[in-house]
Amino acid sequence: MTNPYDVERSFPDYFLEHRELTIERQGTYRCGEHPIWTVHHPLGLLGNAIIIEGESGLIVYDTGCNLDAGAKIAEEIRAISPKPVRAVFYSHHHADHFNGTSAFVDPAAVAAGQVAIYAWENFSAEKENEFGDLVARQSMGLGYYGGAFLAPEDQHHHGIGLLPTGGASGYLPATHVLSEDQTLVIEGVEIRVFYTGGEAISEFGLHLPAFDCIAIADEFFTGLANLHTIRGSKPRVPDNYLAALQRVLDIGPEWLVGSHIEPIQGRDLIAARVTRYRDAIKYLWDQTVRLINKGYTPTELQHALKDLPEEVVDPPYTVPLYGTPSTMVPEFFTGWVSWFSGDSTELFPSAPGIKEARLTELMGGVDRVLDAAKSDHAAGEHQLAAELAQIALRADPENQDAKLVKAAALRARGYQEINPIARSWYLTGALELEGRIDPGLILRAYGSVLDLERTVTQIVAGWRYLLDADAAKDVRLAAGIVAADTGEETTVRIRNRVLETTGGIDDDVTVVVRLTHEQARGDGTPVVLAGDPDTWAQVQGLLDRGLEPFYMHMR
């Protein structure tokens, strides 16, 4: 629908300058005369690949965000050397670091032991934990924070590269797991692996002493680190970022390469930039803790620490073009203290809409609230306008004028925002309120992307989150499952309105089925190997499989 309160599109000056400094500089960069190359932003997409040439083969640290990026990396590899890839390192479990592998690594060569793929021991568990059972909410978060549903003229960079809008996965599972710092020699190259655990708890870096070089992933960006992502994640540990950056400072390399930066040369330059980066993170974490101990609430923290001090501002590295203080410091409170600020009125608040209905009544009705919102919007007070329109919308959820006023205020606020992730969320929220995006489309688009090669056993383990507890009242049953992909056996047990899975098939199961991936997701009927098919039908009837579209801004 046409919005009569709409605003003119604009971009902050540095927002466009940062794109020139980062994304427009895609290419392959060599570390002087050393046999180390960075394939920077393949196809403009986020997620570099680091190529290291050994005696008779190549070593690759990270493989890009999808097969298209992997194909570009493969093209660059062929231009660098005819030697085959003999080892791959997955720096951590985020998809922009491992989805291009099969574009330049033959799965058969991996299976034959000709190519080793390394990941930290918790890689698979963390990937499953973050992107498996929370697939619906993660899908919606990706749809809003990436800008994929914005009009072309509103689409923009992500601060550290362009997000892909799709693309097939070329992920190949790791063949070797790392569990501690260690030294490897691969193709004649000494590689000192060191754990970091910053943006992802599965993260690690590489030190190449012969070349005086360090490779790190998501603890150092062209943009302030994102110590909390608004798409949704577990709390990220600031001290892990600090320890990773201190490791770089302690070693003091001549070269620093990474998954989201161009190579940096010079011991003094690296020390200066990494020190500022480290201090920016330390400032936000330490000052948040100081203010929490003075009683500050999350909102108060956002206002107190909204800007970095000038001493640690170092474009393009510590500017809020990936992480931003306003989205990080309240998560420090939530992650380390609680969702509860300490005010007892928050312990069991009124149901959504109740308080807003009372407020609009006291303010003279929905129309008067909206008049005030329109006035604030016209005066450039877009945040206040959006907040007032939200009160009116919650009091009267079908009020189209409230939706349009809030949409215009969010769009105007978004055009002022330098952080690309926040900007995307504002602008996508405006589209939602105007009825111009379908949340179901977001779920379908990203839900399949996040279903990252889960095994049947992993899918079945996630059924615990699908059980309709009310429908399961008084149900006690046990069913056995044989996974068609791996042959693993599982017992599914329902009791006391919970679903539990254990390894093996227990003696008291009343049905055993052979289950494929599609059937585990609810598509099709499995082969019954033994027992009563009705028990299986009962299990399936108790699972709430519907990924129902939901809105972020119309509640």
Backbone torsions as a table, in degrees:
resi	resn	phi	psi	omega
1	MET	NA	150.9	177.4
2	THR	-74.6	134.6	-178.8
3	ASN	-102.6	114.2	-177.8
4	PRO	-70.0	-13.0	-177.7
5	TYR	-103.3	15.8	-171.6
6	ASP	-67.3	167.9	-174.4
7	VAL	-128.8	165.0	-178.3
8	GLU	-78.3	137.6	179.0
9	ARG	-65.8	140.5	177.0
10	SER	-156.1	163.4	177.5
11	PHE	-134.1	136.3	171.7
12	PRO	-58.9	146.3	-175.0
13	ASP	-56.0	-48.2	-175.5
14	TYR	-69.2	-24.2	177.0
15	PHE	-56.3	-45.0	179.4
16	LEU	-75.5	-36.0	178.1
17	GLU	-62.4	-39.3	-179.0
18	HIS	-64.0	-37.2	176.7
19	ARG	-59.4	-42.7	179.0
20	GLU	-63.8	-35.4	-177.6
21	LEU	-75.4	-19.5	-173.0
22	THR	-122.3	-75.7	-169.7
23	ILE	-65.8	-37.5	-178.6
24	GLU	-70.6	-7.3	-178.2
25	ARG	-102.3	30.8	177.0
26	GLN	-62.8	146.9	-178.4
27	GLY	159.7	-176.3	179.3
28	THR	-113.1	124.9	-173.7
29	TYR	-118.6	132.6	178.9
30	ARG	-100.2	146.6	177.1
31	CYS	-83.9	80.0	-179.8
32	GLY	59.0	-126.4	177.9
33	GLU	-95.1	-0.2	-180.0
34	HIS	-73.3	150.7	179.9
35	PRO	-83.2	56.5	179.6
36	ILE	-132.7	128.8	-179.3
37	TRP	-129.2	146.2	170.7
38	THR	-110.0	120.2	169.7
39	VAL	-87.7	102.7	-168.6
40	HIS	-93.9	121.0	179.4
41	HIS	50.7	60.6	178.0
42	PRO	-55.9	125.4	-174.5
43	LEU	61.7	18.2	-177.9
44	GLY	84.6	-4.8	-174.4
45	LEU	-82.0	154.4	178.4
46	LEU	-71.5	150.4	178.9
47	GLY	105.7	92.2	178.9
48	ASN	-78.3	167.7	167.4
49	ALA	-123.7	135.7	176.3
50	ILE	-104.0	125.0	-178.5
51	ILE	-109.6	128.0	178.8
52	ILE	-122.4	124.7	-179.1
53	GLU	-92.0	124.3	176.2
54	GLY	-103.5	-165.5	-174.2
55	GLU	-61.6	-47.7	-178.7
56	SER	-133.4	10.7	-179.9
57	GLY	-160.5	173.0	-176.3
58	LEU	-109.1	153.4	176.6
59	ILE	-121.5	133.9	-177.0
60	VAL	-123.5	128.0	175.6
61	TYR	-107.1	103.3	-177.8
62	ASP	77.9	145.8	-166.9
63	THR	-129.0	12.6	176.8
64	GLY	94.0	171.7	-168.4
65	CYS	-93.1	-12.9	176.0
66	ASN	-164.3	-180.0	-177.4
67	LEU	-65.0	-32.3	178.1
68	ASP	-63.7	-45.7	176.6
69	ALA	-63.7	-39.6	177.6
70	GLY	-60.5	-38.4	178.3
71	ALA	-64.7	-37.8	176.5
72	LYS	-66.4	-41.4	176.9
73	ILE	-61.5	-42.2	178.4
74	ALA	-59.6	-40.4	178.2
75	GLU	-62.1	-42.2	179.4
76	GLU	-68.5	-37.2	177.6
77	ILE	-60.5	-43.7	-179.7
78	ARG	-63.2	-32.4	178.0
79	ALA	-74.5	-25.2	-179.0
80	ILE	-80.0	-47.8	-172.3
81	SER	-160.9	145.8	174.5
82	PRO	-81.1	-4.4	-178.0
83	LYS	-67.4	147.2	-180.0
84	PRO	-77.5	156.3	172.6
85	VAL	-73.7	125.6	-178.1
86	ARG	-112.0	-17.7	179.8
87	ALA	-150.8	144.4	177.9
88	VAL	-130.7	136.8	173.5
89	PHE	-114.7	127.4	171.3
90	TYR	-94.9	109.4	-174.9
91	SER	-60.6	-32.4	176.4
92	HIS	-171.4	-175.3	-165.4
93	HIS	-91.8	11.4	175.9
94	HIS	-83.1	140.8	-164.6
95	ALA	-63.7	-24.9	-179.3
96	ASP	-73.6	3.4	-178.7
97	HIS	-113.5	-4.7	-175.1
98	PHE	-144.0	2.8	-171.1
99	ASN	-90.2	0.2	179.0
100	GLY	-103.7	5.5	-166.7
101	THR	-57.2	-50.8	-171.9
102	SER	-69.9	-4.4	174.9
103	ALA	-71.8	-23.5	-179.9
104	PHE	-135.3	7.0	174.9
105	VAL	-126.7	125.2	-180.0
106	ASP	-78.2	120.7	178.6
107	PRO	-53.8	-33.1	179.0
108	ALA	-66.1	-36.0	177.8
109	ALA	-67.3	-35.7	176.0
110	VAL	-65.0	-47.7	-179.4
111	ALA	-61.5	-31.2	-179.2
112	ALA	-84.6	-1.0	179.5
113	GLY	81.5	12.7	-179.7
114	GLN	-84.0	-18.8	177.3
115	VAL	-129.7	129.3	176.8
116	ALA	-100.9	135.9	176.9
117	ILE	-118.8	122.3	-175.2
118	TYR	-107.4	138.8	172.1
119	ALA	-148.8	159.5	176.8
120	TRP	-68.9	155.6	-170.8
121	GLU	-60.2	-25.7	-178.6
122	ASN	-97.0	11.1	-176.9
123	PHE	-54.8	-56.5	-175.5
124	SER	-65.7	-41.4	-179.4
125	ALA	-64.1	-40.3	180.0
126	GLU	-70.8	-39.0	176.8
127	LYS	-60.5	-44.5	179.2
128	GLU	-66.5	-41.6	-177.2
129	ASN	-66.1	-42.2	-175.0
130	GLU	-80.7	-35.6	-171.9
131	PHE	-120.3	7.7	-177.6
132	GLY	-94.8	-78.5	-173.3
133	ASP	-73.2	-19.3	177.8
134	LEU	-97.9	30.4	-172.4
135	VAL	-60.1	-38.7	-176.6
136	ALA	-66.0	-50.2	-178.1
137	ARG	-68.7	-37.8	177.5
138	GLN	-64.6	-37.2	178.4
139	SER	-61.8	-47.4	179.5
140	MET	-62.9	-41.1	179.0
141	GLY	-61.3	-42.6	177.9
142	LEU	-62.7	-40.4	-179.2
143	GLY	-62.3	-36.6	-177.7
144	TYR	-83.5	-37.2	-171.9
145	TYR	-87.7	-13.2	-176.9
146	GLY	-95.3	-15.7	178.2
147	GLY	78.6	12.9	-175.4
148	ALA	-65.7	-22.9	-176.2
149	PHE	-100.2	7.7	176.4
150	LEU	-80.6	156.6	174.1
151	ALA	-61.8	151.1	-177.4
152	PRO	-51.8	-37.8	-177.7
153	GLU	-73.0	-13.3	176.7
154	ASP	-100.6	-10.1	-178.4
155	GLN	-73.1	152.4	-171.7
156	HIS	-155.7	180.0	-179.9
157	HIS	-76.7	169.3	-177.0
158	HIS	-102.5	10.9	-177.8
159	GLY	91.5	-35.1	-179.4
160	ILE	-128.2	20.2	-178.1
161	GLY	137.8	177.8	177.1
162	LEU	-92.9	137.2	174.2
163	LEU	-78.1	140.2	175.1
164	PRO	-71.4	149.7	175.6
165	THR	-98.2	11.3	179.9
166	GLY	164.0	-149.1	179.7
167	GLY	104.8	142.0	-177.7
168	ALA	-76.5	155.9	177.9
169	SER	-88.7	136.4	173.4
170	GLY	-112.7	27.5	-177.2
171	TYR	-66.0	133.8	171.2
172	LEU	-122.1	132.1	-176.0
173	PRO	-62.8	152.1	178.5
174	ALA	-65.8	147.2	174.9
175	THR	-104.4	-17.7	-179.1
176	HIS	-133.5	132.8	178.1
177	VAL	-109.9	141.7	179.7
178	LEU	-104.8	138.9	-178.3
179	SER	-130.0	-5.1	179.4
180	GLU	-159.6	161.3	175.4
181	ASP	-58.3	136.9	-177.2
182	GLN	-160.0	165.5	177.1
183	THR	-110.5	127.9	177.2
184	LEU	-115.7	151.2	170.1
185	VAL	-120.7	113.3	-176.8
186	ILE	-126.1	124.3	-178.8
187	GLU	52.0	38.4	177.5
188	GLY	79.1	1.4	-178.7
189	VAL	-101.8	125.0	174.8
190	GLU	-77.9	125.8	-177.9
191	ILE	-126.0	115.9	177.1
192	ARG	-97.5	109.8	-178.1
193	VAL	-86.2	131.4	177.2
194	PHE	-133.9	135.2	-178.3
195	TYR	-74.3	142.9	177.2
196	THR	-125.0	-54.0	175.9
197	GLY	67.4	31.5	-176.8
198	GLY	-80.0	-95.4	-179.0
199	GLU	-60.0	-32.8	176.3
200	ALA	-128.0	140.6	-177.1
201	ILE	-71.1	-7.0	178.3
202	SER	-100.7	17.3	-167.0
203	GLU	-93.4	146.0	176.7
204	PHE	-150.9	160.7	178.3
205	GLY	-120.3	175.7	-179.3
206	LEU	-126.8	137.7	171.7
207	HIS	-114.2	126.0	-179.0
208	LEU	-112.0	86.4	-171.7
209	PRO	-61.7	-32.9	-178.5
210	ALA	-64.4	-24.7	-177.9
211	PHE	-111.1	4.3	179.1
212	ASP	53.6	48.6	-171.0
213	CYS	-135.9	144.2	173.1
214	ILE	-122.6	139.3	171.9
215	ALA	-115.3	125.1	174.9
216	ILE	-129.9	166.4	-174.1
217	ALA	-108.9	-98.2	-167.4
218	ASP	-102.7	29.7	170.8
219	GLU	-104.1	-1.8	-179.8
220	PHE	-149.3	119.7	-173.8
221	PHE	-129.3	170.8	160.5
222	THR	-86.7	73.5	-174.7
223	GLY	150.6	147.6	179.8
224	LEU	-57.0	137.0	-179.2
225	ALA	-56.0	147.0	-178.2
226	ASN	-96.3	83.8	-176.8
227	LEU	-72.6	-6.6	166.6
228	HIS	-152.1	130.8	177.6
229	THR	-102.8	130.8	-178.1
230	ILE	-72.8	-8.6	171.8
231	ARG	-67.4	-22.8	178.6
232	GLY	117.1	126.3	176.4
233	SER	-164.8	165.3	170.9
234	LYS	-66.1	158.6	177.1
235	PRO	-56.6	134.9	175.5
236	ARG	-95.9	143.3	-168.6
237	VAL	-94.4	109.2	-179.3
238	PRO	-55.9	-39.4	-178.3
239	ASP	-61.8	-27.0	177.0
240	ASN	-69.8	-39.9	174.1
241	TYR	-61.0	-46.4	-177.0
242	LEU	-62.0	-41.9	179.6
243	ALA	-65.3	-39.3	178.8
244	ALA	-62.9	-45.5	-179.3
245	LEU	-69.0	-34.8	176.6
246	GLN	-66.2	-33.3	177.0
247	ARG	-61.5	-41.8	176.6
248	VAL	-61.5	-45.3	-179.1
249	LEU	-64.5	-38.7	-179.1
250	ASP	-65.7	-39.7	179.3
251	ILE	-74.1	-38.8	178.0
252	GLY	64.2	58.9	-174.7
253	PRO	-75.3	161.6	172.8
254	GLU	-81.8	-25.9	-179.3
255	TRP	-128.8	138.9	172.9
256	LEU	-127.4	121.3	175.6
257	VAL	-120.1	161.6	-177.2
258	GLY	-165.2	172.6	-174.6
259	SER	-75.3	-10.7	-179.6
260	HIS	-140.8	21.0	-179.9
261	ILE	-136.3	157.7	166.3
262	GLU	-75.2	156.8	176.1
263	PRO	-58.1	140.2	176.5
264	ILE	-115.8	129.9	179.9
265	GLN	-113.5	141.5	174.0
266	GLY	115.8	116.8	-177.0
267	ARG	-57.1	-46.4	-176.6
268	ASP	-68.5	-42.0	179.6
269	LEU	-63.4	-46.3	179.3
270	ILE	-60.5	-44.9	-179.6
271	ALA	-60.5	-41.7	-178.6
272	ALA	-66.0	-44.7	-175.8
273	ARG	-72.9	-42.0	179.6
274	VAL	-67.6	-35.3	177.4
275	THR	-63.3	-45.9	178.1
276	ARG	-62.4	-41.8	-179.5
277	TYR	-62.3	-47.2	178.6
278	ARG	-60.0	-44.1	-177.5
279	ASP	-67.6	-31.9	176.4
280	ALA	-62.7	-45.7	178.4
281	ILE	-65.6	-43.8	-179.4
282	LYS	-63.1	-40.5	177.5
283	TYR	-57.2	-50.2	-177.1
284	LEU	-64.2	-43.8	-179.1
285	TRP	-68.2	-50.1	-175.6
286	ASP	-64.9	-42.1	-179.0
287	GLN	-71.8	-31.6	174.5
288	THR	-62.5	-46.3	178.9
289	VAL	-61.5	-42.8	178.6
290	ARG	-58.0	-45.7	-176.9
291	LEU	-74.7	-33.3	174.3
292	ILE	-58.5	-40.6	179.6
293	ASN	-71.8	-8.7	172.4
294	LYS	-99.4	5.2	175.5
295	GLY	94.7	9.4	-179.0
296	TYR	-67.1	140.9	174.8
297	THR	-91.7	169.2	179.8
298	PRO	-54.0	-44.1	-179.9
299	THR	-65.9	-39.8	177.7
300	GLU	-64.5	-37.1	176.7
301	LEU	-62.7	-41.6	179.8
302	GLN	-58.1	-41.8	-178.2
303	HIS	-77.0	-34.4	-178.7
304	ALA	-72.4	-30.7	-173.5
305	LEU	-121.6	33.8	-174.0
306	LYS	-70.7	-22.2	-178.3
307	ASP	-125.3	147.6	172.5
308	LEU	-80.2	146.2	175.3
309	PRO	-68.0	153.0	-173.2
310	GLU	-61.6	-24.3	-177.9
311	GLU	-62.5	-26.5	-176.6
312	VAL	-110.4	5.5	177.5
313	VAL	-80.8	119.1	-174.2
314	ASP	-142.8	80.7	-179.8
315	PRO	-59.6	143.3	0.9
316	PRO	-92.0	14.7	-168.2
317	TYR	-86.9	-48.3	-173.4
318	THR	-103.2	18.2	174.6
319	VAL	-81.9	152.3	-173.5
320	PRO	-78.6	57.6	-178.9
321	LEU	-101.6	4.1	171.3
322	TYR	-138.4	-70.0	167.7
323	GLY	-88.6	160.3	176.5
324	THR	-146.8	141.9	-176.2
325	PRO	-54.8	-37.6	-173.8
326	SER	-65.1	-22.7	177.5
327	THR	-100.4	-12.3	-178.8
328	MET	-92.1	-47.2	-170.9
329	VAL	-66.0	-34.1	175.4
330	PRO	-67.5	-28.8	177.2
331	GLU	-71.1	-30.7	173.8
332	PHE	-59.2	-41.0	177.0
333	PHE	-64.3	-51.6	-176.8
334	THR	-63.8	-42.4	-175.8
335	GLY	-72.4	-30.8	-175.1
336	TRP	-110.9	-14.2	178.8
337	VAL	-114.5	-70.0	-177.4
338	SER	172.7	168.1	168.1
339	TRP	-73.2	-16.7	-172.9
340	PHE	-90.7	120.5	-177.3
341	SER	-75.4	-18.2	-176.9
342	GLY	114.8	-13.9	177.4
343	ASP	-83.5	120.3	-173.9
344	SER	-60.3	-22.1	179.0
345	THR	-65.0	-15.2	179.9
346	GLU	-87.9	-9.8	-173.9
347	LEU	-64.9	-38.4	176.1
348	PHE	-148.5	78.1	-173.5
349	PRO	-69.1	165.3	176.4
350	SER	-59.5	150.2	178.2
351	ALA	-60.1	149.2	-179.7
352	PRO	-52.2	132.4	178.8
353	GLY	97.7	-25.9	-177.2
354	ILE	-68.5	-53.2	-179.8
355	LYS	-62.3	-41.5	-177.9
356	GLU	-64.6	-38.2	177.8
357	ALA	-63.1	-40.9	179.0
358	ARG	-67.5	-40.9	179.6
359	LEU	-62.8	-44.8	-179.4
360	THR	-65.3	-33.8	176.2
361	GLU	-62.8	-46.1	-179.9
362	LEU	-67.0	-27.7	-177.6
363	MET	-88.1	0.5	175.8
364	GLY	100.8	11.0	176.0
365	GLY	108.4	164.5	-176.1
366	VAL	-59.5	-40.1	-177.1
367	ASP	-62.6	-39.2	-179.9
368	ARG	-69.5	-37.3	176.8
369	VAL	-62.5	-42.6	-179.7
370	LEU	-68.6	-35.2	176.0
371	ASP	-60.4	-40.9	178.3
372	ALA	-66.7	-39.1	178.4
373	ALA	-63.8	-42.5	179.1
374	LYS	-63.7	-39.2	179.3
375	SER	-64.7	-43.8	178.7
376	ASP	-64.7	-40.5	178.8
377	HIS	-61.1	-45.1	-179.9
378	ALA	-64.3	-29.4	-179.3
379	ALA	-85.8	0.5	179.6
380	GLY	88.1	5.8	177.8
381	GLU	-91.2	69.4	-170.0
382	HIS	-70.2	-34.4	179.1
383	GLN	-65.8	-46.2	177.2
384	LEU	-62.1	-40.2	179.2
385	ALA	-60.3	-44.4	179.5
386	ALA	-65.0	-39.1	-179.3
387	GLU	-67.3	-41.2	177.4
388	LEU	-66.5	-42.8	178.6
389	ALA	-62.9	-33.2	177.8
390	GLN	-65.8	-39.1	176.3
391	ILE	-60.5	-46.4	180.0
392	ALA	-63.4	-39.7	-177.1
393	LEU	-69.1	-38.2	178.4
394	ARG	-71.5	-29.8	175.8
395	ALA	-74.5	-30.1	-177.6
396	ASP	-139.5	79.8	-170.6
397	PRO	-60.2	-19.7	-179.2
398	GLU	-96.8	6.7	-176.6
399	ASN	-74.3	107.9	-176.5
400	GLN	-67.5	-35.4	179.8
401	ASP	-64.4	-38.7	178.3
402	ALA	-63.0	-40.2	178.3
403	LYS	-62.2	-43.7	-176.8
404	LEU	-70.1	-38.8	177.9
405	VAL	-65.0	-45.6	179.1
406	LYS	-63.5	-40.8	179.2
407	ALA	-60.0	-45.6	-178.9
408	ALA	-64.8	-39.8	179.7
409	ALA	-65.8	-41.3	178.4
410	LEU	-65.3	-40.6	-179.2
411	ARG	-64.9	-44.2	179.0
412	ALA	-62.4	-42.1	177.9
413	ARG	-64.1	-39.4	179.3
414	GLY	-63.6	-38.8	179.8
415	TYR	-67.0	-20.5	177.4
416	GLN	-84.7	-14.5	-168.6
417	GLU	-83.5	129.9	179.1
418	ILE	-85.1	-25.1	-179.2
419	ASN	-78.2	119.8	-175.0
420	PRO	-62.2	-34.2	-178.3
421	ILE	-68.3	-47.6	177.2
422	ALA	-63.4	-40.2	178.8
423	ARG	-58.9	-46.0	178.8
424	SER	-59.2	-41.9	-176.8
425	TRP	-65.8	-43.3	176.8
426	TYR	-59.3	-50.2	-173.6
427	LEU	-69.7	-36.9	177.0
428	THR	-69.0	-36.0	175.3
429	GLY	-61.0	-38.7	177.4
430	ALA	-62.5	-42.0	178.0
431	LEU	-62.8	-40.4	178.3
432	GLU	-58.6	-47.8	-177.2
433	LEU	-64.7	-29.0	178.8
434	GLU	-86.7	1.8	179.1
435	GLY	73.2	25.6	-174.1
436	ARG	-102.9	1.0	171.0
437	ILE	-134.7	152.8	-179.9
438	ASP	-109.4	113.7	178.3
439	PRO	-55.3	-30.4	177.1
440	GLY	-62.8	-34.4	177.6
441	LEU	-65.2	-38.9	178.2
442	ILE	-63.1	-45.8	-179.9
443	LEU	-61.4	-42.4	-178.8
444	ARG	-69.1	-38.4	-176.3
445	ALA	-69.2	-43.0	-173.6
446	TYR	-98.3	-22.8	179.5
447	GLY	-59.8	-40.4	179.6
448	SER	-72.1	-32.1	178.6
449	VAL	-65.2	-38.2	-175.7
450	LEU	-82.9	-8.1	178.0
451	ASP	-82.3	78.9	-166.9
452	LEU	-89.2	82.0	172.9
453	GLU	51.2	42.1	177.0
454	ARG	-69.4	139.3	176.5
455	THR	-75.8	164.2	176.4
456	VAL	-57.0	-43.1	-178.9
457	THR	-62.7	-38.8	177.1
458	GLN	-65.8	-41.3	179.3
459	ILE	-63.2	-44.6	-179.1
460	VAL	-64.0	-39.2	178.0
461	ALA	-59.8	-31.4	178.9
462	GLY	-76.2	-7.2	177.7
463	TRP	-61.9	-21.6	179.0
464	ARG	-56.3	-30.2	-178.9
465	TYR	-86.9	-4.6	180.0
466	LEU	-102.4	-11.4	-174.9
467	LEU	-63.3	126.3	173.7
468	ASP	-80.5	100.7	-171.4
469	ALA	-62.7	-36.5	179.5
470	ASP	-66.6	-42.1	179.3
471	ALA	-68.0	-23.4	-177.5
472	ALA	-88.9	6.7	178.1
473	LYS	-56.1	131.0	177.1
474	ASP	69.1	7.5	-179.7
475	VAL	-88.0	132.0	171.5
476	ARG	-136.0	118.4	-179.8
477	LEU	-156.1	164.7	176.0
478	ALA	-142.0	133.3	-179.7
479	ALA	-132.0	145.3	179.6
480	GLY	-104.7	144.1	-178.6
481	ILE	-130.9	134.5	170.8
482	VAL	-111.0	118.3	-177.4
483	ALA	-72.3	127.2	-178.1
484	ALA	-68.2	-26.8	-175.3
485	ASP	-83.7	-39.0	-174.1
486	THR	-117.5	-14.1	-175.3
487	GLY	80.2	1.5	179.2
488	GLU	-63.3	146.4	179.3
489	GLU	-110.2	140.4	-177.5
490	THR	-140.1	143.1	169.6
491	THR	-106.1	127.3	174.2
492	VAL	-102.1	125.6	-177.1
493	ARG	-127.4	131.9	177.0
494	ILE	-116.4	127.7	176.5
495	ARG	-161.1	151.9	175.3
496	ASN	49.6	35.4	177.4
497	ARG	64.8	24.7	173.1
498	VAL	-129.4	155.7	177.3
499	LEU	-115.8	130.5	-178.3
500	GLU	-125.8	142.5	175.3
501	THR	-120.7	140.1	176.0
502	THR	-136.0	154.6	179.6
503	GLY	-71.0	146.5	-178.7
504	GLY	86.3	170.0	177.8
505	ILE	-112.6	116.0	-176.6
506	ASP	-73.5	159.3	-176.1
507	ASP	-67.1	-24.4	-173.6
508	ASP	-93.5	7.5	177.9
509	VAL	-65.5	147.0	-179.8
510	THR	-105.7	-1.8	173.7
511	VAL	-154.8	147.0	173.7
512	VAL	-129.8	128.9	-179.3
513	VAL	-126.6	155.8	171.7
514	ARG	-100.6	123.7	-167.2
515	LEU	-119.4	129.8	174.2
516	THR	-93.8	172.1	176.5
517	HIS	-56.1	-49.8	-176.0
518	GLU	-61.7	-42.6	-179.9
519	GLN	-68.3	-34.0	177.5
520	ALA	-64.7	-27.8	177.8
521	ARG	-88.9	1.6	175.1
522	GLY	99.7	10.1	-177.1
523	ASP	-108.8	100.2	178.1
524	GLY	105.0	168.2	-177.4
525	THR	-110.6	128.4	-177.3
526	PRO	-76.9	167.0	174.0
527	VAL	-77.6	127.4	176.5
528	VAL	-85.5	117.4	-179.0
529	LEU	-84.8	-29.8	179.6
530	ALA	-165.9	152.1	171.5
531	GLY	92.4	-160.6	-168.9
532	ASP	-95.4	113.8	179.1
533	PRO	-59.9	-25.8	-179.2
534	ASP	-64.3	-31.9	177.1
535	THR	-62.9	-42.1	178.2
536	TRP	-63.5	-42.6	178.4
537	ALA	-60.8	-36.7	178.8
538	GLN	-66.1	-41.8	177.1
539	VAL	-57.3	-50.7	-177.0
540	GLN	-63.4	-34.6	179.4
541	GLY	-68.4	-18.1	-179.0
542	LEU	-93.1	-4.1	-178.1
543	LEU	-93.9	126.7	179.0
544	ASP	-89.8	91.1	-173.2
545	ARG	-90.8	-6.5	-173.7
546	GLY	-68.3	118.9	169.7
547	LEU	-87.5	84.3	-174.2
548	GLU	-80.1	131.2	178.0
549	PRO	-59.7	142.3	175.9
550	PHE	-139.0	159.4	-176.4
551	TYR	-103.2	150.1	176.3
552	MET	-92.6	-29.8	-170.7
553	HIS	-115.1	-13.2	179.2
554	MET	-111.8	88.8	-176.4
555	ARG	-129.4	NA	NA
